[in-house]
Amino acid sequence: MNELSAELLKELNNISKLEGSEKKDKLNKFLSKLTPEQIEFLKNKGSGSCVFCSIVEGKLKTKKIYEDNKVLAILDINPISLGHTLVIPKKHYSNLDLMKDEEVGYLFGIVNKLKAQINKLIDAEGSNIFLSEGAAAGQNVDHIFVNIIPRFSNDGVEFDLKRKKISEEELEKLEKLFSAIHIEKIEEKKEINKNKDDVGKIYRNLIRRIP
């Protein structure tokens, strides 16, 4: 077999994020494990090949549970809990900022529907849904994806997010800094469109009543 397994591609992605001698040493050890055919595959594909793009293209075998023309959902090969699922946009995006609002909405819409069905099928009592964006946040593949992690009582899964103390002065500085944020309110646009629809309905009803 000349193509790389999901595990090997994930390892290669992790090595690509290292620096200096550590990166060189680990890359040499990684290459020593490969067959000549796999090394040739890497040369043709490029060392920066994306494991999820390879999965989307059907070049890697996975446990697929859902697919449409925009997203793909697969079972994690190293699950945090039973039913741990990865939901991947088929187009390559390294972070959410590069996606259109409707693409983000579609992605999370599918996540929500999958989560409900997965939890029902395995009798999960809850779920964690999250994504990691950027190396500092733990993103280990340069292709955005959403984790669905079903949860059960006493499942031993821990998300130890330690909270920090922050002063009132620091909070006020952040509040002032973030006051520059401006996002068009989608709800208001929907309400405007709804009002237009209501006016249209009233107008049509009036027209029908005119003899």
N, C-alpha and C positions, 0 to 999 in steps of 0.2 A: 504494500500500500504506500503510495507516494505522498498522499495528503496527510496533514497533521490532525491529530485528535483534538477534541475541544480542550482537554486538559493541557496538551502541549502548547496550543495557541494562547491559552490563558497564561501559562507560564512565560511565554515569549512576550506577551503584553506587559507583564509585571517587570520583566528584565528591562524592557525599553524605557521604563520610568526611573531606572537607577542612574547613578553618575559615576564617572571615572573608572578606577581600577575594579571596583566592585561589579560594575556593569560588564566590563571586559571579562573578568574571571567567570562570572555566572553565564555569560553568553558562550564562552568556550566550553564550559561543562555541558551546557544545553546542546550545543552542536555535536558534541561527542556522542550523545545518545541517539542521534538521528541516522537513518540510512542514507546512502548516497542519493537515492530517489527523493527522499524528503528534503534534503538540502537543495537539490535541484528545483523542487517545488517552491521552496522559499525564495530562491533566486528569481524565479519567474514571477512569483506573486509579490515579492517585496517584503522586507522584514517588518514593515509597519502594517501588515495585513490585519484586518479587523475580524476577530473571531465571530462576532455577531453577523457581520456581512456575509461571512462564509456560511454561516448557518442559514441565513435568509436565502442565499443562492443554492442551497441544497448540497453543499460540498462537505458538510459535516453531519453525521448522524445524531439526531436528538430525539427526545421524547416530546413530541409536539401535541399540545392539547387544544390549540385554537389557531386559526389562520384566516385572514381575509386579505384584501389587496393593499391594506395599509399597515397592519400590525401582525405580529407573530407571538404566540405564548408557548413557552416550553418549561418543562420541569427542570429545576436546578439540579445539577449533577452532584453538588455537595450541599444538600438542603439544611437550612437552619431548623426547620420543623417539617412534619409530614405535610406534603402538598405544596411546599415552597415553589412558587412559580415566578418566572421572569417574563415580563411583557415588553416586547421590543418593537419600536417603530421600524418598518422595513427600509425606509430611507436612512442613510447614515447621518446622524447628528451627534456631535460630541457633547452638546449641552442643550438645555431647553430654550435658551435665548435664540438659537438658530431656527427654532420651529415656529410656524405660524400659529396664531391663537387657536384657529380651528383644528389644527393638527394636535395641539396639546389637549384640547377639549375632547377630541375623538379618542386619543390614547387613554386618557383617564376615564372616559365613558366606558370603554371596553374593560379597563381594570376593575371598575366598580361592578360591572355585570359578571365578570369572571369570578371576582371575590365572593359574590353572593352564592353562585352556583357551586364553587369549590367548597366553601364552608358547609353548605347543605349536604353535599355528597359524602363528606368525611366527618360530619357532625362536629365541626370546629365551633368553639365558643366565642371566638373573636378573631381579630386579624391585625397585623401591622402592615401598612402600605407605605413604602418609602423609596426614594431614589437617592443616589449619591452623585453629586456633581463636582468634579474637580478632584485632583489627587489628595488635597488637604482634607477632603470630606470622605475619602476612602474609595473613590471611583477607580476601579482596577481594569476597566475596559473602556476604550475611547469611543464608546457608542452608548448613548443614553438608554437606560432601561428602568423599569419599575418592578420592585419586588412586591409580591403578595405572599405574606407569611401567615398562614393559619395558626391560631393559638388555641391552646388547651390548658385547663387548670393543671398546675404543677408540671408543666412541660419542660421546666429547667431552662427555658430561653430567657436571657437577661439583656435588657437594653439599659446599661448603667450610664445614663446621661446625668452627670453631676452638675447641679446648678451652682451658680456663683453669686456672691453678693455684689450689688452695684449701688453706688450712692445716688441720692436724689439729684445731685449736680450732674452726674454722668448721664442720668436718664433725661434730664432737661436738655443737655447738649445734643443727645441723639434725637430727641423730639424735634429740636430746632433744625438739625441737619436733615432729617427725613421729611421735613415740611416741604422740601423741594420736589418730593415725589408727586408725579401727576399721572394718573391712570384714568382713561376715559371710562366712565361708569356704564358697563354693559347693561345693567339693570334699567338705567334711565332710558337707554336706547330702545330696549324691549318695551318699556312702558309707553314711549312715544309711538312705536309701531302699533302697539295694541290699541292706543287711542285712535290712530288713523283707521285701523280695521273697524273699530266700533262706529266711527263716523260713517264709514262706507256702508256698513250694514243698515244703519238708520236711514241713510240716503236711498238705498235700494228698496227698503220697505216703504218709504214715502212714495217712490216712483210707482211701485206696484199698486198703491191705493189711489193714485190719480186716475180719474175716469177718462 
